[in-house]
């Protein structure tokens, strides 16, 4: 029996039981928290000018099993380490998966995934949308941005979640993200940042995005099998305040545009050599071959840590 088939069977059993393997608390991993994650992250994608075609859906059973296994492995060790997710070709992603991992002290609850997402997204303050890499300001020296870039990656349209309680050091979370279209590049793939890490839209705010994402989620729950109804029922609300969705060429709000207005060249590879993460190993220019290198970040003085994988 193949490894992929075994992973798929394992994920099916997890979904059927609603309980994390190795974790007795079903609240840590069930459909409700999955939908909460989708609502949260797709609202962010909407705010960044991305539309339904770029929203995340939950990964297939094989992907869910992959993320869950890594969370359990890290929990068993009591430390964070990445998998070779760019070599994982599950759920139709021919170029592999991006990966964010997170650890929080305590026993954890149903909001642990959201805590991780907030931590990842807050790195936006040090992302330079004009150069498609980390800002070079003193305030951003030593900071991390690759969790953020992985999270809102435009071509990533499936997300997989894993979470496990450690007897040694808290709760371990895994988020894997990948395209659903064969041939598209997964998060943090060198040379694709400008295309995929889109700026905040000046035409969109929470009042605009939340009802649109809520209507999308209602249809998705039917598609996912969590609710009865018709998945193709068009219940998308009219945007508030007569706002209409901008096209992909909407100029970003000046308040979110860094001082450096240099236009990035999509054909060049962002140079991350000037970035010094809080924790080594250092970032390196990736090649077409998968790399085990990763960016790392630890919250100083807090009881949480995270790592972001990149090529």
C-alpha positions, 0 to 999 in steps of 0.5 A, a space after each residue: 500500500 502506498 504512503 499517499 494512500 495511507 495518508 489519505 486513509 488516515 485523514 479520512 479517519 481523522 475527519 470522520 472522528 473529528 478528533 486529532 490523532 494524539 490529541 483528546 480535544 476535538 475542539 482543536 480540529 473540527 469543521 467549525 474551526 476549519 471554516 473559521 480559518 477559511 473565513 479569516 484568511 479569505 477576508 484577508 485575501 479579499 482585502 488584498 484585492 483577491 477574488 473568489 477564484 483565489 480564495 482558499 478551500 480546505 485541502 484534500 484528505 491527503 493534504 490534511 493528513 500531511 499537515 496533521 502528521 507534521 504537527 504531531 511530529 513536532 509536538 512529540 519532539 517538543 520543537 519546531 522543524 519543517 518538513 520537505 513540503 516542496 517535495 509533497 505533490 499531494 492534492 494536485 499541487 505539482 510543485 509542492 506546498 508552502 509551509 508555516 509552523 507555529 508553537 504556543 504555550 499552554 493547552 490550546 483551544 479552538 482559536 489557536 489556529 487564528 492566533 497563529 494566523 494573526 501572528 503570521 499576517 502581522 508581518 505585513 508591516 515589514 513587507 515592501 510591496 514595491 520591491 516584493 521583499 522585506 523592508 530595509 528599515 532599521 525597524 524591520 532588521 531581523 524581522 520575518 516576513 515570509 509567514 505573511 507572504 505565504 499566507 496571502 499568496 495569490 495562487 495558493 487556493 488550498 490550505 491544510 491544517 494540523 494541530 497537536 498538543 505536546 506533553 513537553 511544550 504546548 500546542 503545535 500548529 501546521 499550515 500548508 498552502 498550495 495552488 490547486 492548478 498543476 504548474 502554478 508555483 506554491 508560496 515563497 517560490 523565488 521570482 513569483 513574489 510580485 505576482 502573488 503578494 498583492 498589496 492592500 486594495 484602497 477600494 476594499 475594507 472589512 465592511 466590503 469583504 466580510 459579507 462577500 466572504 460570508 456568502 462564499 463560505 455559505 456556498 462552500 459549506 454546502 460543497 464541503 458537505 457540512 450543510 444542506 443546500 445548493 452549492 451554486 446558489 448565487 447569494 453574493 450580497 451587493 457590496 456596501 456603500 455602492 462599492 464595486 470590486 476593482 480590477 486587478 490593476 487597482 492602485 494600492 492605497 498610498 498609506 500601504 505603499 512603502 517609501 521606496 517606489 521602485 517597481 519590481 521586475 517580475 523576471 528577477 529573483 528577490 535578493 534576500 541576502 540583506 535579511 538577517 532572521 532572528 534565528 539562523 539558518 540564513 535565507 538563500 537564493 533558491 533554485 528550481 530544486 527544492 531546498 530545505 532552507 527556511 526562514 525562522 522567527 521567534 517572538 522575543 519575550 513571548 511564549 510563541 514561535 514560528 517558522 516559514 518555509 521558502 524556496 
